[in-house]
Amino acid sequence: MSESRFFSGHRPALSRRGFLGLTGAAAAGLALTACAGSGGGSKQGGDDKTITFWSNHPGTSKDQEAELINRFQAKYPDLKVNLIDAGKNYEEVSQKFNAALSGGELPDVVILSDVWWFNYALNGSIEPLDSHFASAGVNVSDYVDTFVNDYKFNGKTWALPYSRSTQIFYYNKDLWSKAGLPDRGPESWTEFDEWGPKIQSLLGADKWAHGWGDAKNYLAWTFQGPTWTFGGHYSDEWKLKFNEPQTIAAGNYLRDSINNKKYASIRPTYAVDFGNGIIASAIGSTGDLKSIKTNAAGKTEFGTAFLPHPNGQAGATTGGAGLAIPSRISDKRKENALKFIDFITNTENTSYFSQATGYMPVRKSAMQDPSELDFLTKNPNSKTAIDQLAVTKPQDYARVFLPGGDQIIGTGLEQIGLQNRDAAAAFADVTTQLQNIIDRQITPKLPK
């Protein structure tokens, strides 16, 4: 696999970076109500020798984060790092951070997901990092371009990539074999619609051929790629696309697989269910790989595959989280915080974190790291996501740039699956909610 393939990316006509380059006051005025806190107020002093790191330990990585901290403290014995459990998921971390912005002790480093960092950048609640790169010794050019560019806004860098991921297709090899299916993922969701009933016929009660996450477990994220392969979209830049026939067709596929053909189910704990054999396949984050391997050990032989991507079109998107620094802490705290971020995402450490969790290595140089190359050779399930980057693309604006968009979309999809609601009706409600946000909070601030 060539380096150029690993680092290739597909951008829309007006890319995320293009939008985030909107000039001056127009862009800065996009104050979204998702964040009550703002960058205003006096700076906090605090102990500049202690770095407080707020994390949800993505991919059950608390032990790995503790190891990264030990390595950092060994290199910088004059600095101490406190790892704080800031929530069980990215949403809870963001809620805690938002509360601290309104009055409380701020962390030095906070993990922010793909749908949260933008709001805080708009409000000036997190620090643009560029002016600190030189003093902290950060070589930004070594970060994977696709990942670091996701945090660009108004010509500045607002976070650095950490637990970056994409979706992959997990499947039970034993059941695939018993169903007479080839040892691969489906090439299209239409093909899987033929496979699903065959797999289901081998399963007992309360087991399913496929499991989808619920709204809180990122159904809007995992169903975005499938929607694209039906020719649909959540949005085209700021123009919503939920009412278009192709998007409705994708919603009807979800509805039928659960309620009519009955081979799929919405499973809030899909990663655990897959490892325990309750579902035979799932779309999951690369960050689920560690827990799935643990749950499946001795019970389920599984494989990983690209998400269906007929005719070479994108069938998956990247996601995950980066690390940001609050704007209201002291400059010395910011410098030490950035030094910590740079260290735990360096070549050796991103390789270590990636191998332990399934998240993507975020440094270009990791793909020349002997331990990473050896690991990928021995662990093809981990290599799947890296190979699949060639057929991923950035997410639709409706999910990542609209406050609450992820949960609004996910709830609509959940209604289609759990309540057997007509897809057109569910998507009409989603459109109404999101269009109100665009009209009230986005359109008035865009340049004329």
LUMNUTI-880570 format. One record per residue (C-alpha): residue number from 1; residue in three letters; x, y, z. Coordinates in steps of 0.1 Angstrom, whole numbers, padded with zeros to 4 digits. Layout:
REC pos code X Y Z
REC NUM ala X Y Z
...
This chain:
REC pos code X Y Z
REC 1 met 0000 0000 0000
REC 2 ser 0015 0033 -0011
REC 3 glu 0017 0063 0012
REC 4 ser -0002 0083 -0014
REC 5 arg -0031 0059 -0012
REC 6 phe -0032 0060 0026
REC 7 phe -0033 0098 0026
REC 8 ser -0056 0104 -0003
REC 9 gly -0089 0122 0003
REC 10 his -0120 0131 -0016
REC 11 arg -0133 0166 -0011
REC 12 pro -0166 0181 -0023
REC 13 ala -0167 0211 -0045
REC 14 leu -0168 0234 -0015
REC 15 ser -0148 0213 0009
REC 16 arg -0149 0215 0047
REC 17 arg -0116 0234 0045
REC 18 gly -0131 0257 0019
REC 19 phe -0161 0265 0042
REC 20 leu -0139 0269 0072
REC 21 gly -0119 0295 0053
REC 22 leu -0148 0319 0053
REC 23 thr -0135 0353 0060
REC 24 gly -0134 0374 0092
REC 25 ala -0165 0386 0109
REC 26 ala -0190 0366 0088
REC 27 ala -0175 0333 0098
REC 28 ala -0168 0344 0134
REC 29 gly -0204 0354 0138
REC 30 leu -0217 0319 0134
REC 31 ala -0224 0316 0171
REC 32 leu -0243 0283 0175
REC 33 thr -0266 0277 0204
REC 34 ala -0251 0242 0211
REC 35 cys -0226 0259 0233
REC 36 ala -0237 0283 0260
REC 37 gly -0202 0290 0271
REC 38 ser -0180 0314 0252
REC 39 gly -0144 0324 0250
REC 40 gly -0150 0355 0270
REC 41 gly -0141 0361 0306
REC 42 ser -0108 0363 0325
REC 43 lys -0081 0338 0320
REC 44 gln -0075 0311 0346
REC 45 gly -0041 0309 0362
REC 46 gly -0038 0274 0377
REC 47 asp -0007 0252 0381
REC 48 asp 0013 0254 0349
REC 49 lys 0032 0223 0359
REC 50 thr 0001 0201 0360
REC 51 ile -0017 0192 0328
REC 52 thr -0054 0182 0333
REC 53 phe -0066 0159 0304
REC 54 trp -0103 0154 0300
REC 55 ser -0111 0123 0281
REC 56 asn -0139 0097 0276
REC 57 his -0111 0071 0269
REC 58 pro -0123 0063 0233
REC 59 gly -0123 0027 0224
REC 60 thr -0119 0017 0261
REC 61 ser -0084 0032 0260
REC 62 lys -0080 0043 0296
REC 63 asp -0051 0019 0302
REC 64 gln -0034 0031 0270
REC 65 glu -0039 0067 0280
REC 66 ala -0023 0060 0313
REC 67 glu 0007 0045 0295
REC 68 leu 0010 0075 0272
REC 69 ile 0009 0097 0303
REC 70 asn 0037 0076 0319
REC 71 arg 0058 0080 0288
REC 72 phe 0053 0117 0288
REC 73 gln 0061 0122 0324
REC 74 ala 0093 0101 0320
REC 75 lys 0104 0124 0293
REC 76 tyr 0092 0156 0311
REC 77 pro 0097 0148 0348
REC 78 asp 0089 0184 0358
REC 79 leu 0054 0181 0344
REC 80 lys 0025 0160 0359
REC 81 val -0006 0149 0340
REC 82 asn -0040 0142 0356
REC 83 leu -0063 0120 0335
REC 84 ile -0099 0129 0342
REC 85 asp -0130 0107 0334
REC 86 ala -0150 0135 0317
REC 87 gly -0179 0113 0304
REC 88 lys -0187 0080 0289
REC 89 asn -0189 0094 0254
REC 90 tyr -0180 0125 0234
REC 91 glu -0213 0141 0241
REC 92 glu -0209 0139 0279
REC 93 val -0174 0154 0276
REC 94 ser -0187 0183 0256
REC 95 gln -0215 0189 0281
REC 96 lys -0190 0190 0309
REC 97 phe -0167 0213 0290
REC 98 asn -0196 0236 0282
REC 99 ala -0205 0238 0318
REC 100 ala -0169 0246 0328
REC 101 leu -0169 0275 0302
REC 102 ser -0199 0290 0320
REC 103 gly -0181 0289 0353
REC 104 gly -0157 0263 0365
REC 105 glu -0121 0249 0364
REC 106 leu -0111 0244 0328
REC 107 pro -0089 0215 0316
REC 108 asp -0057 0219 0298
REC 109 val -0065 0194 0271
REC 110 val -0101 0183 0261
REC 111 ile -0112 0156 0236
REC 112 leu -0137 0169 0211
REC 113 ser -0154 0149 0185
REC 114 asp -0161 0157 0148
REC 115 val -0195 0173 0157
REC 116 trp -0183 0194 0187
REC 117 trp -0151 0212 0180
REC 118 phe -0166 0235 0154
REC 119 asn -0190 0251 0178
REC 120 tyr -0163 0259 0203
REC 121 ala -0140 0273 0176
REC 122 leu -0168 0296 0164
REC 123 asn -0173 0308 0200
REC 124 gly -0136 0313 0206
REC 125 ser -0138 0288 0235
REC 126 ile -0108 0268 0223
REC 127 glu -0074 0282 0213
REC 128 pro -0061 0285 0178
REC 129 leu -0029 0265 0180
REC 130 asp -0008 0278 0152
REC 131 ser 0010 0305 0171
REC 132 his 0021 0279 0197
REC 133 phe 0035 0253 0173
REC 134 ala 0070 0266 0172
REC 135 ser 0075 0269 0209
REC 136 ala 0060 0235 0215
REC 137 gly 0081 0219 0188
REC 138 val 0051 0206 0168
REC 139 asn 0058 0194 0132
REC 140 val 0023 0199 0118
REC 141 ser 0033 0186 0083
REC 142 asp 0037 0151 0097
REC 143 tyr 0000 0148 0106
REC 144 val -0021 0131 0080
REC 145 asp -0034 0159 0059
REC 146 thr -0070 0147 0058
REC 147 phe -0072 0145 0096
REC 148 val -0055 0178 0105
REC 149 asn -0074 0197 0079
REC 150 asp -0106 0187 0096
REC 151 tyr -0097 0212 0123
REC 152 lys -0091 0242 0101
REC 153 phe -0113 0273 0105
REC 154 asn -0106 0309 0094
REC 155 gly -0071 0300 0084
REC 156 lys -0062 0286 0118
REC 157 thr -0059 0251 0134
REC 158 trp -0082 0245 0164
REC 159 ala -0073 0209 0174
REC 160 leu -0050 0181 0165
REC 161 pro -0061 0146 0155
REC 162 tyr -0061 0119 0182
REC 163 ser -0087 0091 0181
REC 164 arg -0095 0093 0144
REC 165 ser -0116 0066 0129
REC 166 thr -0138 0054 0100
REC 167 gln -0165 0029 0098
REC 168 ile -0158 -0007 0088
REC 169 phe -0181 -0037 0082
REC 170 tyr -0177 -0065 0109
REC 171 tyr -0190 -0099 0100
REC 172 asn -0191 -0134 0115
REC 173 lys -0170 -0157 0094
REC 174 asp -0186 -0189 0107
REC 175 leu -0221 -0178 0099
REC 176 trp -0210 -0165 0065
REC 177 ser -0196 -0199 0057
REC 178 lys -0227 -0218 0069
REC 179 ala -0249 -0195 0048
REC 180 gly -0227 -0203 0017
REC 181 leu -0216 -0167 0013
REC 182 pro -0181 -0156 0001
REC 183 asp -0156 -0146 0027
REC 184 arg -0160 -0108 0022
REC 185 gly -0183 -0079 0029
REC 186 pro -0212 -0072 0006
REC 187 glu -0205 -0052 -0025
REC 188 ser -0237 -0032 -0022
REC 189 trp -0266 -0029 0003
REC 190 thr -0288 -0044 -0023
REC 191 glu -0266 -0075 -0023
REC 192 phe -0267 -0076 0015
REC 193 asp -0305 -0074 0013
REC 194 glu -0303 -0108 -0004
REC 195 trp -0277 -0121 0021
REC 196 gly -0296 -0110 0052
REC 197 pro -0325 -0135 0050
REC 198 lys -0300 -0164 0043
REC 199 ile -0280 -0155 0074
REC 200 gln -0312 -0150 0095
REC 201 ser -0324 -0185 0087
REC 202 leu -0294 -0199 0106
REC 203 leu -0301 -0179 0137
REC 204 gly -0324 -0185 0167
REC 205 ala -0348 -0162 0185
REC 206 asp -0335 -0128 0195
REC 207 lys -0306 -0129 0171
REC 208 trp -0302 -0110 0139
REC 209 ala -0281 -0110 0107
REC 210 his -0273 -0073 0112
REC 211 gly -0273 -0047 0140
REC 212 trp -0275 -0010 0136
REC 213 gly -0265 0014 0164
REC 214 asp -0292 0037 0179
REC 215 ala -0292 0075 0178
REC 216 lys -0270 0078 0208
REC 217 asn -0246 0053 0193
REC 218 tyr -0240 0073 0162
REC 219 leu -0266 0058 0138
REC 220 ala -0265 0091 0119
REC 221 trp -0228 0086 0114
REC 222 thr -0228 0050 0104
REC 223 phe -0258 0053 0080
REC 224 gln -0243 0083 0061
REC 225 gly -0222 0061 0038
REC 226 pro -0251 0037 0031
REC 227 thr -0272 0067 0022
REC 228 trp -0246 0079 -0003
REC 229 thr -0245 0045 -0020
REC 230 phe -0283 0048 -0027
REC 231 gly -0275 0081 -0044
REC 232 gly -0288 0101 -0014
REC 233 his -0273 0127 0009
REC 234 tyr -0281 0143 0042
REC 235 ser -0272 0176 0026
REC 236 asp -0252 0192 -0003
REC 237 glu -0234 0219 0016
REC 238 trp -0263 0238 0033
REC 239 lys -0290 0224 0010
REC 240 leu -0308 0196 0028
REC 241 lys -0314 0164 0008
REC 242 phe -0336 0143 0031
REC 243 asn -0367 0147 0009
REC 244 glu -0351 0135 -0022
REC 245 pro -0361 0101 -0036
REC 246 gln -0327 0085 -0032
REC 247 thr -0324 0095 0004
REC 248 ile -0359 0082 0011
REC 249 ala -0349 0050 -0007
REC 250 ala -0320 0045 0018
REC 251 gly -0344 0051 0047
REC 252 asn -0368 0026 0033
REC 253 tyr -0340 0000 0030
REC 254 leu -0333 0005 0068
REC 255 arg -0371 0002 0076
REC 256 asp -0376 -0029 0055
REC 257 ser -0345 -0047 0068
REC 258 ile -0358 -0043 0104
REC 259 asn -0396 -0044 0101
REC 260 asn -0405 -0064 0069
REC 261 lys -0376 -0088 0062
REC 262 lys -0368 -0088 0099
REC 263 tyr -0331 -0097 0096
REC 264 ala -0318 -0065 0112
REC 265 ser -0323 -0048 0145
REC 266 ile -0313 -0015 0162
REC 267 arg -0289 -0024 0189
REC 268 pro -0275 0002 0214
REC 269 thr -0247 -0022 0223
REC 270 tyr -0240 -0035 0188
REC 271 ala -0202 -0040 0194
REC 272 val -0209 -0062 0225
REC 273 asp -0237 -0079 0207
REC 274 phe -0215 -0087 0177
REC 275 gly -0188 -0102 0199
REC 276 asn -0213 -0123 0218
REC 277 gly -0229 -0137 0186
REC 278 ile -0262 -0119 0190
REC 279 ile -0258 -0102 0157
REC 280 ala -0239 -0116 0128
REC 281 ser -0227 -0083 0113
REC 282 ala -0225 -0046 0121
REC 283 ile -0211 -0013 0109
REC 284 gly -0188 -0001 0136
REC 285 ser -0160 0023 0142
REC 286 thr -0124 0012 0139
REC 287 gly -0123 0022 0175
REC 288 asp -0147 -0007 0183
REC 289 leu -0121 -0033 0172
REC 290 lys -0104 -0037 0205
REC 291 ser -0136 -0044 0224
REC 292 ile -0150 -0066 0197
REC 293 lys -0118 -0087 0197
REC 294 thr -0121 -0090 0235
REC 295 asn -0158 -0100 0234
REC 296 ala -0154 -0124 0205
REC 297 ala -0123 -0142 0218
REC 298 gly -0130 -0179 0218
REC 299 lys -0165 -0175 0206
REC 300 thr -0166 -0158 0172
REC 301 glu -0142 -0157 0143
REC 302 phe -0148 -0124 0126
REC 303 gly -0136 -0105 0096
REC 304 thr -0136 -0068 0086
REC 305 ala -0144 -0053 0053
REC 306 phe -0150 -0020 0035
REC 307 leu -0185 -0007 0037
REC 308 pro -0204 -0015 0005
REC 309 his -0192 0010 -0022
REC 310 pro -0206 0000 -0056
REC 311 asn -0189 0014 -0086
REC 312 gly -0161 0028 -0065
REC 313 gln -0182 0055 -0049
REC 314 ala -0176 0064 -0013
REC 315 gly -0194 0042 0012
REC 316 ala -0179 0054 0044
REC 317 thr -0167 0086 0061
REC 318 thr -0141 0094 0087
REC 319 gly -0149 0104 0122
REC 320 gly -0136 0103 0157
REC 321 ala -0120 0131 0178
REC 322 gly -0092 0155 0182
REC 323 leu -0076 0172 0212
REC 324 ala -0081 0209 0219
REC 325 ile -0069 0235 0244
REC 326 pro -0092 0260 0261
REC 327 ser -0086 0296 0252
REC 328 arg -0089 0310 0287
REC 329 ile -0061 0292 0304
REC 330 ser -0026 0308 0308
REC 331 asp -0002 0309 0279
REC 332 lys 0022 0287 0298
REC 333 arg -0005 0261 0304
REC 334 lys -0013 0262 0267
REC 335 glu 0023 0256 0257
REC 336 asn 0026 0226 0280
REC 337 ala -0008 0213 0269
REC 338 leu 0003 0214 0233
REC 339 lys 0036 0197 0241
REC 340 phe 0016 0169 0257
REC 341 ile -0008 0166 0227
REC 342 asp 0022 0165 0203
REC 343 phe 0039 0138 0224
REC 344 ile 0010 0114 0227
REC 345 thr 0003 0116 0190
REC 346 asn 0039 0113 0178
REC 347 thr 0050 0085 0155
REC 348 glu 0057 0059 0182
REC 349 asn 0027 0068 0204
REC 350 thr 0001 0070 0176
REC 351 ser 0013 0036 0164
REC 352 tyr 0010 0022 0199
REC 353 phe -0025 0037 0204
REC 354 ser -0037 0026 0170
REC 355 gln -0025 -0010 0175
REC 356 ala -0042 -0012 0209
REC 357 thr -0075 0004 0200
REC 358 gly -0082 0002 0163
REC 359 tyr -0082 0039 0158
REC 360 met -0062 0053 0128
REC 361 pro -0025 0063 0131
REC 362 val -0026 0101 0127
REC 363 arg 0010 0106 0116
REC 364 lys 0023 0101 0081
REC 365 ser 0055 0088 0095
REC 366 ala 0036 0060 0113
REC 367 met 0034 0042 0080
REC 368 gln 0071 0038 0080
REC 369 asp 0073 0027 0116
REC 370 pro 0085 -0009 0118
REC 371 ser 0062 -0018 0146
REC 372 glu 0031 -0005 0127
REC 373 leu 0041 -0022 0095
REC 374 asp 0046 -0055 0113
REC 375 phe 0013 -0051 0132
REC 376 leu -0007 -0045 0100
REC 377 thr 0009 -0075 0084
REC 378 lys -0002 -0097 0113
REC 379 asn -0036 -0081 0118
REC 380 pro -0054 -0077 0085
REC 381 asn -0086 -0066 0103
REC 382 ser -0068 -0035 0115
REC 383 lys -0054 -0028 0080
REC 384 thr -0090 -0027 0065
REC 385 ala -0097 0009 0076
REC 386 ile -0064 0022 0063
REC 387 asp -0070 0006 0029
REC 388 gln -0105 0019 0028
REC 389 leu -0095 0056 0031
REC 390 ala -0093 0057 -0006
REC 391 val -0131 0053 -0008
REC 392 thr -0141 0076 0021
REC 393 lys -0152 0112 0019
REC 394 pro -0160 0141 0043
REC 395 gln -0193 0141 0061
REC 396 asp -0223 0161 0050
REC 397 tyr -0227 0195 0066
REC 398 ala -0261 0186 0081
REC 399 arg -0245 0162 0106
REC 400 val -0213 0180 0115
REC 401 phe -0219 0217 0112
REC 402 leu -0255 0221 0125
REC 403 pro -0258 0221 0163
REC 404 gly -0277 0190 0173
REC 405 gly -0277 0177 0137
REC 406 asp -0263 0143 0146
REC 407 gln -0290 0135 0172
REC 408 ile -0319 0150 0150
REC 409 ile -0309 0128 0121
REC 410 gly -0302 0098 0143
REC 411 thr -0336 0101 0160
REC 412 gly -0353 0102 0126
REC 413 leu -0335 0071 0115
REC 414 glu -0343 0055 0149
REC 415 gln -0380 0062 0143
REC 416 ile -0378 0045 0109
REC 417 gly -0362 0014 0124
REC 418 leu -0379 0011 0158
REC 419 gln -0413 0026 0151
REC 420 asn -0417 0014 0115
REC 421 arg -0423 0050 0106
REC 422 asp -0426 0059 0070
REC 423 ala -0392 0072 0058
REC 424 ala -0406 0102 0039
REC 425 ala -0425 0113 0070
REC 426 ala -0396 0109 0093
REC 427 phe -0372 0127 0070
REC 428 ala -0398 0155 0065
REC 429 asp -0396 0162 0102
REC 430 val -0358 0160 0102
REC 431 thr -0358 0185 0074
REC 432 thr -0381 0209 0092
REC 433 gln -0359 0209 0123
REC 434 leu -0326 0213 0105
REC 435 gln -0339 0239 0081
REC 436 asn -0350 0261 0111
REC 437 ile -0315 0259 0124
REC 438 ile -0300 0268 0091
REC 439 asp -0325 0297 0086
REC 440 arg -0320 0311 0121
REC 441 gln -0284 0305 0129
REC 442 ile -0265 0299 0096
REC 443 thr -0279 0317 0066
REC 444 pro -0280 0352 0082
REC 445 lys -0243 0349 0090
REC 446 leu -0231 0337 0056
REC 447 pro -0213 0362 0033
REC 448 lys -0237 0377 0007
